[in-house]
Amino acid sequence: MKNTSQTKLKVRRVNGLRAEYRFDYAKSKPNRFAQHTRPGAVAILLDPDVARVFRSGESVNSVLRALVVAMPTRRASTNG
């Protein structure tokens, strides 16, 4: 029996993405921003119009803390 090689079908999607990607993780680099984040912190992306108003994380946090204080408290459900 003869060995025949089959060519892989190239699947092109409408949006240009492949069905599968293979990455060489040996060439990866550590995250250069990881040392700047505090433990338990969550990164959130602001829309450009909001980012023009809030120039620092401290200003965003102070406004959010004020909103938390102003929000009505929820009562725990007693449905068991």
C-alpha positions as CSV (number, residue, x, y, z in Angstrom):
1,M,0.0,0.0,0.0
2,K,1.3,3.4,-0.9
3,N,1.6,6.2,1.7
4,T,-0.1,9.3,0.4
5,S,0.1,12.6,2.1
6,Q,-3.0,14.6,2.5
7,T,-2.9,18.3,2.4
8,K,-4.6,20.1,5.3
9,L,-7.6,22.1,4.3
10,K,-7.1,25.7,5.0
11,V,-10.3,27.0,6.6
12,R,-10.8,30.7,6.4
13,R,-13.5,32.2,8.5
14,V,-15.3,35.4,7.6
15,N,-13.6,37.3,10.4
16,G,-10.1,36.2,9.4
17,L,-9.5,34.0,12.5
18,R,-8.3,30.4,12.2
19,A,-10.0,27.5,13.8
20,E,-6.9,26.7,15.9
21,Y,-3.7,28.5,16.8
22,R,-0.5,26.9,18.0
23,F,1.7,29.1,20.2
24,D,5.3,28.5,21.1
25,Y,5.2,29.3,24.8
26,A,9.0,28.9,25.0
27,K,9.2,32.3,23.3
28,S,6.8,34.0,25.7
29,K,7.9,36.8,28.0
30,P,6.7,37.6,31.5
31,N,4.1,40.2,32.0
32,R,6.0,43.5,32.6
33,F,3.0,45.1,34.3
34,A,2.4,42.3,36.8
35,Q,4.7,43.7,39.5
36,H,2.6,46.9,39.5
37,T,-0.7,45.3,40.5
38,R,-1.6,44.8,44.1
39,P,-2.8,41.4,45.3
40,G,-6.6,41.1,45.0
41,A,-6.8,44.0,42.6
42,V,-8.9,43.8,39.5
43,A,-8.0,45.5,36.2
44,I,-10.9,47.3,34.5
45,L,-10.9,49.1,31.2
46,L,-12.5,52.5,31.1
47,D,-14.2,53.9,28.0
48,P,-12.2,56.9,26.6
49,D,-14.8,59.4,27.7
50,V,-14.7,58.1,31.3
51,A,-10.9,57.9,31.3
52,R,-10.8,61.7,30.4
53,V,-12.6,62.4,33.7
54,F,-10.7,60.0,36.0
55,R,-7.0,60.3,35.7
56,S,-6.0,57.9,38.4
57,G,-7.2,54.7,40.1
58,E,-7.6,56.6,43.4
59,S,-10.1,59.0,41.9
60,V,-12.1,56.1,40.4
61,N,-12.1,54.3,43.7
62,S,-13.2,57.3,45.7
63,V,-16.2,57.9,43.5
64,L,-17.1,54.2,43.6
65,R,-16.8,54.1,47.4
66,A,-19.1,57.1,47.6
67,L,-21.6,55.3,45.4
68,V,-21.5,52.2,47.6
69,V,-22.2,54.3,50.7
70,A,-25.1,56.0,48.9
71,M,-26.7,52.8,47.6
72,P,-29.6,51.3,49.6
73,T,-28.6,48.2,51.4
74,R,-30.2,44.9,50.4
75,R,-32.0,42.7,52.9
76,A,-31.0,39.1,53.0
77,S,-33.6,36.8,51.6
78,T,-35.5,34.8,54.1
79,N,-36.7,32.1,51.7
80,G,-34.5,29.6,53.3
